[in-house]
Each structure stands twice: as structure tokens, then as C-alpha cells.
Amino acid sequence: MSNCKAVILAGGVGSRIRPYTFVVPKPLLPIGERPIIEITLRWLKCFGIDEVAIALGWRGAIIQSYLGDGSRYGLKIRYVQEEKRLGTVGPLCQLKDWIDGDVFMMNGDIITQLDVSMFLVAHKKANALLSVACKVHETKSPFGVLTVAHNQVVGLREKPTYREIISTGMYVLSPRVLDRIPRDQQYDITDLMKTLIDEGKVVHSHLFEEPWVAIEQTGELVDVAQNREWTTWADSLEHQNLQKLSAVKIEN
């Protein structure tokens, strides 16, 4: 996969995971020995993504200072600093001169093993303006659920499980949608999605089975950080990328 660029949204204040984020921005919280955003960069590099833009907000200078120009990950990193909240897709307006094809965009608090190459291929095949990476989410009710008609119980399901398809905060956007994003105002991916749906445009859903976690609560951070499968996988990314970088140096 070549000529694909990625955008990481890293501007949130992380209010739901305080007190950790009073000082450290959420993308720099560690999973094992590495922060979330470093793991993300190494994962993207495994799919041949060489250029990444990071949309910064609260304490963005700390993230920029830590990651630098991206060369130690074999990447080129471009930074966009939000002076005011622009929402989850608004920052793309500042990247129009940089985006030259389909772009992979994701929230900066995600740890996942999604196959990005397959996602991009599915987006192309669907001829979509926007593709959404989705998972099946199951919620088990702790209660017996009644079906009631005219004050009479006519059915009972004991602690049923509800299955829903959810957005995972990862998207592929066609450059054709950039002109639909208003400049210098808050505009979310859900706003763009609703607009495209109302217009009858193709919004593709890409259902995937690979592991995925959004670090939205303290418990999720602790669970992933203590999960040996996640930390072993994160360590393997560094070895894969070091091998790739060594191969490039040998070829050159």
C-alpha cells in the first residue's frame, strides 16, 4: 500500500480519564513501555504509511516534543494546532494542500490491530466518499425484559443480549469530501456522515474482527496495559519496523 496518508486526532482534553490527563495528554499515556500514539505510529508504518498529520489541541506541544519529526519511526509527521475546537473532521481543512488521495483518519485514543490495507481496498471497491470501520458490540441486559401490551405481560426475555454495529473511530475519506467541510468551525465526522447519507452518497461500513479498544475510561487503560497479549503485540511492532528500516538502508 503506497501513497496513503493518515491523520490522527489528538486534540482532546481526556476529561474522562483524569487524574492521569491533568498533566499528560491522553495519547501519551503508556501501554506497557510505550505511549498510545507511539504504538499507533509503529502500527501505521507496518502498512506502508509514511506520512502522518497529527491534529493537536490541549497540551499539544508535549506530544510534538515527544514525537519530533517522526524520523525515528521512519515517518514524516506534520502537525496541525487547533486554536479553537474544530471537531473530529474540521482539522482536515488545514490539510487540504497536503491530502492528495484517500486518507485514513482515526482518533488518537485507539489501540487496534485492524488491517488498514484491507480497509482501504474495501473503500476503493465500494467507490465510497466515506468509509467507517465498524465492529459488532454486544451488551447483556442485567434484567429480565418484558413485552407489555395493554398493561398485560405478553412476553419475557431473561437478561437478553443486544447486538449493535458501532463506529470504532477510524475512517477512510475521499479527497472529494474536503470541500464539504466548513472552515474554522466545529464540524464532526457524524455531521459529514449525516450530510452524505441525506444526499444519497455512498457511506461504506467496513466490519472487522481484529482486536480494538478505545481508551475512554481509566479502567480500559489499566486493562490494556496489564494485558500481555496487547503489550507483546506492541513490542513486535518495533521489531517489524526496525527490520523494514534496516532493509531500506541495505538497498540504498
C-alpha positions as CSV (number, residue, x, y, z in Angstrom):
1,M,0.0,0.0,0.0
2,S,1.6,3.3,-1.1
3,N,0.7,7.0,-1.3
4,C,-1.7,6.7,1.7
5,K,-1.5,9.3,4.4
6,A,-3.0,9.2,7.8
7,V,-4.5,11.8,10.2
8,I,-4.5,11.2,14.0
9,L,-6.9,13.3,16.1
10,A,-5.0,14.0,19.3
11,G,-6.6,17.3,20.5
12,G,-9.0,16.1,23.2
13,V,-8.5,17.0,26.9
14,G,-9.2,13.5,28.2
15,S,-11.6,14.6,30.9
16,R,-13.0,11.1,31.4
17,I,-9.6,9.6,32.3
18,R,-8.5,12.1,34.9
19,P,-6.4,12.4,37.0
20,Y,-3.9,10.9,34.6
21,T,-4.6,13.6,32.0
22,F,-4.3,16.6,34.2
23,V,-0.6,16.7,33.2
24,V,-0.1,14.2,30.4
25,P,-2.3,14.3,27.2
26,K,-4.2,11.1,26.7
27,P,-2.2,10.0,23.5
28,L,1.0,9.9,25.6
29,L,-0.4,7.6,28.3
30,P,1.6,4.4,28.3
31,I,0.6,0.9,27.3
32,G,3.5,-1.1,28.7
33,E,6.7,0.8,27.8
34,R,5.2,3.0,25.0
35,P,2.6,5.6,24.8
36,I,-0.6,5.0,22.8
37,I,0.3,7.3,20.0
38,E,3.8,5.8,19.5
39,I,2.2,2.4,19.2
40,T,-0.2,3.8,16.7
41,L,2.6,5.3,14.6
42,R,4.5,2.0,14.5
43,W,1.3,0.1,13.6
44,L,0.6,2.5,10.7
45,K,4.2,2.2,9.5
46,C,3.6,-1.6,9.2
47,F,1.1,-0.9,6.4
48,G,3.5,1.3,4.4
49,I,2.1,4.6,5.6
50,D,5.0,7.1,5.6
51,E,3.3,10.5,6.2
52,V,1.1,11.3,9.2
53,A,-0.6,14.5,10.2
54,I,-1.4,14.9,13.9
55,A,-4.2,17.4,14.9
56,L,-3.2,18.8,18.3
57,G,-5.2,20.7,20.9
58,W,-4.7,20.7,24.7
59,R,-1.0,20.3,25.6
60,G,-0.2,19.6,22.0
61,A,3.3,20.9,22.4
62,I,4.1,18.0,24.7
63,I,3.1,15.5,22.0
64,Q,5.1,17.3,19.4
65,S,8.1,17.5,21.6
66,Y,8.0,13.7,22.2
67,L,7.4,12.6,18.6
68,G,9.5,15.1,16.8
69,D,9.6,15.0,13.0
70,G,8.8,11.2,13.1
71,S,12.1,10.2,11.6
72,R,12.8,7.7,14.4
73,Y,9.7,5.8,13.3
74,G,10.5,6.0,9.6
75,L,7.8,8.6,9.1
76,K,7.2,12.2,8.2
77,I,5.0,13.9,10.8
78,R,3.1,17.1,10.1
79,Y,1.3,18.9,13.0
80,V,-1.9,21.0,13.0
81,Q,-2.5,23.0,16.1
82,E,-6.2,23.8,16.9
83,E,-6.6,27.4,18.3
84,K,-10.2,26.5,18.9
85,R,-12.2,23.3,18.9
86,L,-12.8,22.1,15.3
87,G,-14.5,18.8,16.0
88,T,-13.5,15.4,14.7
89,V,-13.2,16.3,11.0
90,G,-12.8,20.1,11.0
91,P,-8.9,19.9,11.2
92,L,-8.8,18.5,7.7
93,C,-9.5,22.0,6.3
94,Q,-5.9,22.9,7.4
95,L,-4.6,19.9,5.5
96,K,-6.1,20.4,2.0
97,D,-2.7,21.2,0.4
98,W,-1.3,18.0,2.0
99,I,-4.0,15.5,1.2
100,D,-3.6,14.1,-2.3
101,G,-5.7,11.0,-2.2
102,D,-7.8,8.8,0.1
103,V,-6.8,9.5,3.7
104,F,-7.0,7.2,6.7
105,M,-8.2,9.1,9.8
106,M,-8.5,7.9,13.4
107,N,-9.0,9.0,17.0
108,G,-5.8,9.2,19.0
109,D,-7.0,7.1,21.9
110,I,-7.4,3.9,20.0
111,I,-5.3,0.7,20.2
112,T,-6.2,-1.8,17.4
113,Q,-4.9,-4.5,15.1
114,L,-7.2,-3.5,12.2
115,D,-5.8,-4.5,8.8
116,V,-5.6,-1.0,7.3
117,S,-4.7,-2.3,3.8
118,M,-8.0,-4.3,3.7
119,F,-9.9,-1.3,4.9
120,L,-8.5,0.9,2.1
121,V,-9.2,-1.8,-0.5
122,A,-12.8,-2.1,0.7
123,H,-13.2,1.7,0.5
124,K,-12.0,1.7,-3.1
125,K,-14.2,-1.2,-4.1
126,A,-17.3,0.5,-2.7
127,N,-16.5,3.7,-4.5
128,A,-17.3,5.5,-1.3
129,L,-16.9,9.1,-0.3
130,L,-16.5,7.9,3.3
131,S,-15.9,4.5,4.9
132,V,-16.4,3.7,8.6
133,A,-14.6,0.9,10.4
134,C,-17.2,-1.0,12.4
135,K,-17.4,-3.7,15.0
136,V,-20.3,-5.8,16.4
137,H,-20.8,-4.7,20.1
138,E,-22.8,-6.9,22.4
139,T,-24.5,-5.7,25.6
140,K,-26.1,-8.1,28.0
141,S,-29.0,-6.7,30.0
142,P,-28.8,-7.4,33.7
143,F,-32.6,-7.6,33.8
144,G,-35.5,-9.6,32.6
145,V,-37.1,-7.7,29.7
146,L,-40.8,-7.7,29.4
147,T,-43.0,-7.2,26.4
148,V,-46.2,-5.4,27.6
149,A,-49.4,-4.7,25.7
150,H,-52.4,-3.0,27.3
151,N,-51.0,-3.5,30.8
152,Q,-50.6,-7.2,30.2
153,V,-47.2,-9.0,30.1
154,V,-47.2,-11.0,26.8
155,G,-43.6,-11.9,26.6
156,L,-40.4,-12.3,28.6
157,R,-36.7,-12.4,27.7
158,E,-34.4,-13.2,30.6
159,K,-31.3,-11.0,30.5
160,P,-31.1,-10.7,26.7
161,T,-28.0,-9.8,24.7
162,Y,-28.3,-6.9,22.3
163,R,-26.1,-6.7,19.3
164,E,-25.3,-3.4,17.7
165,I,-22.9,-2.3,14.9
166,I,-20.8,0.6,16.3
167,S,-18.3,3.1,14.8
168,T,-14.8,2.5,16.0
169,G,-13.4,6.0,15.4
170,M,-11.5,5.0,12.2
171,Y,-12.4,6.2,8.8
172,V,-11.2,6.5,5.2
173,L,-12.2,9.7,3.4
174,S,-12.1,10.5,-0.2
175,P,-10.5,13.9,-1.1
176,R,-13.8,14.7,-2.8
177,V,-15.4,15.4,0.6
178,L,-12.9,18.1,1.7
179,D,-14.9,20.9,0.1
180,R,-17.9,19.9,2.2
181,I,-16.1,20.6,5.5
182,P,-16.7,24.2,6.7
183,R,-13.5,26.2,7.6
184,D,-12.7,27.4,11.1
185,Q,-15.7,26.0,12.8
186,Q,-16.5,22.9,14.8
187,Y,-17.6,20.1,12.4
188,D,-17.7,16.4,13.4
189,I,-17.4,13.2,11.4
190,T,-21.1,12.5,12.3
191,D,-22.1,15.8,10.7
192,L,-20.3,14.8,7.5
193,M,-21.8,11.3,7.6
194,K,-25.3,12.6,8.0
195,T,-24.9,15.1,5.1
196,L,-23.6,12.3,2.8
197,I,-26.4,9.9,3.8
198,D,-29.0,12.6,3.2
199,E,-27.6,13.2,-0.2
200,G,-27.7,9.5,-1.1
201,K,-23.9,9.3,-1.3
202,V,-22.1,6.0,-0.5
203,V,-21.0,5.8,3.1
204,H,-19.4,2.4,3.4
205,S,-19.3,0.2,6.5
206,H,-16.2,-2.0,6.9
207,L,-16.9,-4.6,9.5
208,F,-13.7,-6.1,11.0
209,E,-12.9,-8.7,13.6
210,E,-9.4,-7.7,14.7
211,P,-8.9,-6.5,18.3
212,W,-9.8,-2.9,19.1
213,V,-10.0,-0.8,22.3
214,A,-10.9,2.8,22.7
215,I,-9.2,4.2,25.9
216,E,-12.1,6.3,27.2
217,Q,-12.1,5.3,30.8
218,T,-9.4,4.7,33.4
219,G,-10.4,1.0,33.6
220,E,-9.8,0.5,29.9
221,L,-6.3,2.0,30.2
222,V,-5.4,-0.3,33.1
223,D,-6.9,-3.4,31.4
224,V,-4.9,-2.9,28.2
225,A,-1.7,-2.0,30.0
226,Q,-1.9,-5.2,32.0
227,N,-2.9,-7.4,29.1
228,R,0.2,-9.4,28.0
229,E,-1.2,-10.0,24.5
230,W,-1.5,-6.3,23.8
231,T,1.9,-5.4,25.2
232,T,3.6,-8.3,23.3
233,W,1.9,-7.1,20.1
234,A,3.1,-3.6,20.7
235,D,6.6,-4.8,21.2
236,S,6.5,-6.8,18.0
237,L,5.7,-3.6,16.0
238,E,9.0,-2.1,16.9
239,H,10.9,-5.2,15.7
240,Q,8.9,-5.3,12.4
241,N,9.7,-1.7,11.7
242,L,13.4,-1.9,12.6
243,Q,13.7,-4.8,10.1
244,K,12.0,-2.7,7.4
245,L,14.2,0.3,8.1
246,S,17.3,-1.9,8.0
247,A,16.2,-3.4,4.7
248,V,15.8,0.1,3.2
249,K,19.3,1.1,4.4
250,I,20.8,-2.0,2.8
251,E,19.0,-1.4,-0.5
252,N,20.2,2.2,-0.6
